[in-house]
Amino acid sequence: MINRIDHIAIAVQDLDAALGTFLDVLGCDPGSVTIEEVPSEKVRVAFIPIGQTHIELLEPIGQEGAVSKFIAKNGEGMHHIALATDDLAKETDRVTGAGLNPLGPPSTGAGGKKIVFLHPKQTNRVLFELVEPKPHHH
């Protein structure tokens, strides 16, 4: 079951410049931001918390990744909406059963989360990412 919006991702050319702008717009504490590289996706990301969700800024690393190609084609802007689920395999089976095609097999995204993207040609040109957060160990 989808239980919340995990994050909304925005593709940017310059993560540091965009981060300054978004922190000004959102009024967030810079210390609350998490920045990491996701080599498998060829991006550097910043997560800005807003309540129970995040804004994710995506800066391409190099020219080969999907985000680099997205910016070359569309310019900076809205990239995807990530929907959180407790059971990625079950949700992937459910949407596949509804005729929606994942862009590939589950992989590991930022923060070690399991992820699957759905093809935007089937979802009104919106790229959806299904996300299963890592379990918290106490």
PyMOL commands that set and color helices and strands:
alter all, ss='L'
color gray80, all
select helices_A, chain A and resi 15-26+30-32+39-41+66-74+88-97+110-112+120-122
alter helices_A, ss='H'
color red, helices_A
select strands_A, chain A and resi 2-11+34-38+43-50+53-60+77-85+107-108+114-118+128-132
alter strands_A, ss='S'
color yellow, strands_A
deselect
rebuild
show_as cartoon
